[in-house]
Amino acid sequence: MFGIRQSKLDPYYDFIIQCLASGWSKSKTVKAIYEKGYSGSTSNAFEQLCKIEKKKNKCFEPQPYVRTMTECLKYKTGSTGKEKDYITREGVFRHMWMNTELTDDHKKYIYDKYPNIWELHCCIKEFRNIFKNRNVPLLYLFVEKYSNSSIKALKSFAEGLKRDIDAVENAVAYNFSNGFVEGTNSRLKMIKRSMYGRCGKQLLEAKLRYTKSSRNG
């Protein structure tokens, strides 16, 4: 109709609502409307999906980290569209850092093809176990083991622990934390930056120093 501005996504509105109701992710929905002939920008498509979420008071499902039978390969990478079964880089990170479960086939493929990932995964679990059990002897075994690692980053990490072993040992053995001190330092730096060139040291001290009079007004 004349005088009414239409979006390039308007012809696909009903289809988008259907995708939302079917539990699709935004990425999968956008790729599907491209296959149906959408010619607008990706950013505009995602923006419109966000507006639809607010209007319908319902969110699209998050993008899964494991994609099987990926119909978007042709659009995404120029593939011929054959059936694929693969795991994303984020999926590997989630498995190592957050213990997200993988299928047995995925684990076997990853560890066989990239043995360094298995060593990294073991390193992360062993280091966490040291702090979980407050076990100082395990710390020294950890440092000794990974000081001889073939992975340069792990070897460097172990050597760094060795150089500051007293502090690391105390962190393992005791529950004390310097978080309060670090937080105060960060607050000091923030206030200093905001006051730079505007006032002197006395006002900076007044903002940071705790006094009974300041608390009681």
N, C-alpha and C positions, 0 to 999 in steps of 0.2 A: 504494500500500500504506500502511496506517495506520502512523504513527510515522516515516515517511520523508519528509523535506521535498523537494519537487520544484521544479525551476526552470521558469519559463515558457518557457525555451528547450529543455527536454527533448524536446518533440515535434519539434523541428527539428534534433536532434543529427546524424542521418544526413545531412541536407541540408547542414549546415555542413561536415561531413567531406568531402562531395562537392565543395563550393566550395573547400575547402583544397587538395584534390587537383587541382582544375582550374586552380589558379593565380589565383584571384580575390583581390581586395583585401578588407580588413576592411569598408571603407565599402560596397562593392558587395554583400558578403554580408549586412550588416545591413539594407540597403535591400530586399534580396530576401526576407528573412524577415519584414519588415514587410508586404510585399505578400502573403505567405502567411498572414497573420493574427496575427503576433506583437503583443502589446499591452503588453509591458514597456518599461522605460526604455532609452534609447540607451546610457547609461553602463554599465548592467548587461550589455547585449549585448556591448559591446566588452570588458568585463572577462572575460566568459565565453570570448570568442574568444582572449584572451591565455592563459587557463588551458588551452584546447585546444591552443594552439601548444606550450606547455611539455609537455603530456602526449604529444603526437604527435611532439615534437622536430622540428617543421616550421613555418615561418613563412608567413603570408599574404603575397602579393605587395604591394609598395607601391602606393599610389594613383597611377595615371598622371595626368600634368598635362593631357593632351589627351583629351577624352572625345567619342566619336562614337556616334551612335545611342543616346543616353542614355535608357535605360528608366527611370531614377530621377527624371526631371523631374516627373512627376505627384506623386510622394511629396514631393519636395524643394521645389518652388515652386508647386504647384497648377496646373501647365501641363496642357494637354489631352493631353500625351504624344506630340505629333508628333515626327517625326525631327528631331534637332538635331545640329549640328556646331559645337562651340565650344571655345575655349581658356580655361583658368582664368587668374586674375590671377597666380598663382604661376608659371604657364608663361611669361607675359610677362617676369616678373622673372628667371627662370632664363635666358631667351634673352638679356636685356641684360647680366646680371652674370656668367653662367657659360658663355655661348656655346652654350647648348643649341639644337640644330637645330629649326626649325619647318618645316612644310610651306610650299610656295610660296604656296598659297592663303591660309594663315593670315597670312603676312608681308604679302602684298599687301593683304589686308583691313585689318590693323592699321595699316600705314603710310599707307594711303589715308584711312582714317577718323580716325586720330589721328596727324597729322604730327608732333606734339611728341615722340612716342615715338621716331621716327626721329632727331630731333635729340639726344635724350637718349642713345640708343644710340651715335651718332657721338661724342658728348662723352666717354662712358666709354672707348671704344676709343682715342680720340686721347690722353686723359690717361694711360692705361696705356702707350701707345706712347712717350710722352715719357720715362717712367722705364725702360722696357725698353731703349731705345736711348741713354739718358743724353744726351739732346739738348736743350741749353739754348735754342738759337734756337727750337725747336718750342714750348718753354714760353711764350716771349714772344708767338709767333703765336697760341697757344691763348688766352692771357689777352686779347689784343686782340680776337680773334674773339668770344669768349663774353661780353666786357664789353658787347657790343652785341646780345646775345641777347634775343629777345622773351619768353623764358621767365624769369620773375623769379628763380627759384631758381638757374638757371645764371648769370645776370648777377651775383647776389649772391656766388656761389662764385668767379667770376672776379675780382670786386672785392676779395674777401678775400685771394686769392692776390697781387694787386697790392700790397695794404697790407703784406704780409709777404714781398715778393718775394726779399729777400736770403736768408732762411732756406729758402724753397722752391727757389731756384736752387742752393744748396749741397746740398740733398737730392737734386736731380737729378744734379748734377755728381760727387758723391762717394759712396763706398760706406759712409762712416761713419754710425753710428747712435747715437742717444741712448737706445736701448732699455734699456741697462744702468742708466742714471741713473733713467729712469722706473720701472724695476722696483724699484730701491732705494727710491725715494720711496713707491711703493705698499706695500712691505714695512714701511717706517717707519710709515705711517699705520695699517696693520693692527695692528702691535704696540702703537702708541699707544692705539688704541681698546680693545684687549684689556686694557691695563694701566691704563686711566683710573680715577683715584681709588684705586688700590691701591699705587702705589709712586712714587718720585721720579725725577728726571732722571738720577741716577747709574746706576740699574738699567737705564733705557732705553738709556743710552750703552753699558753693558756688553753688552746684547743685540745691539747693532748694530756696535760697533767691532771690527775684526779685529785680533787680537794673536797673536803666536807662542805665547805661553803658553797661550792658550785652545785653540789647535789641538793643542798637544802634551800638553794636560791638566795 
